[in-house]
Amino acid sequence: MAECLKKQNQFQILKSLERDSHPTQRQLSNDLGVSLGKINYCLKSLIQKGFIKVDNFRNSSNKIQYSYLLTLKGIEKKQS
């Protein structure tokens, strides 16, 4: 995948996920001021690069939600 966002925005996504691993893509989109599609594309890129991993879980209403977890590689990237 091509570079999804400027490095500054990647850093912001990693920082957001460090604070809260359960945001929706819509919340990330609103927080960063970028389109929902761009967030989706960027998350896929960050997963492919090994900076985050995604787990899904079921909440009480049986809807599938996702948890985005920083990997060690993602933590190192965020700090650099």
N, C-alpha and C positions, 0 to 999 in steps of 0.2 A: 504494500500500500504506500502511496505517496505520503509525504509529510502532511498530517491532518490539520494542524494549526500552527501558528507561530509558537516558538519555544516558551514564550511567556504564558500563553494560554494552556499549553501542556502542563507547565508548572502549576498554574492555577487549578487545573483539574486534579492533579496529584495532591495538592494542598487540600482541596475540598474533600477528596476521598479519605485523606488522613483524618480530617475532623469528623466526617460522617460517611460510613461505608454503605449506607442505605439510601442515598438520594435517588430520586427518579431522574431520568434523562431530561425531563422537562424542567425539574428544579435546577439542574446543572446549566441548562440552556438559559434560563432566566437569570441565574446568578452571574454567568459569564457574558451575557449579552450576545450570544451567537445562536444560530438556528438549531433546532432540534436535530435536523439531519446531519449537521456538522458535528454535533456532540456524539451522535451515534457512530459516525465515521471515525471520529477521533478515539472513542472508547475501543472500537475494534482494532485500530492501529496500536493503541497502548497495550491491549491484550496480546496482539501478535508479537510486539516487541518484548513481551515478558515483564512489563512494568506493573501491570495489574492482572488479577485473575477475577473471574466472575463465578459466583455461586448463586443458585436460585433457591428459594425457599417459599413455602406456602404460608400466607398469613391466615388469620381466622376466617376470612371470607373466601378462602380457597382460590384466590387469584395468585398467579405466579408473579413474584417480585424478584429483583436481583440485588445482590450485595457485591459491590466492587471492592476488592481487597488489594491493597498495595503489596507487591512482592518486595523482597529484599532489593532486587534490582531497581524497582520503582522508587524505593526509599532513597537509595543511593543517587539516582537520577534527580530526584527532587532536591537533594542537598547540594548538588553540584552547580 
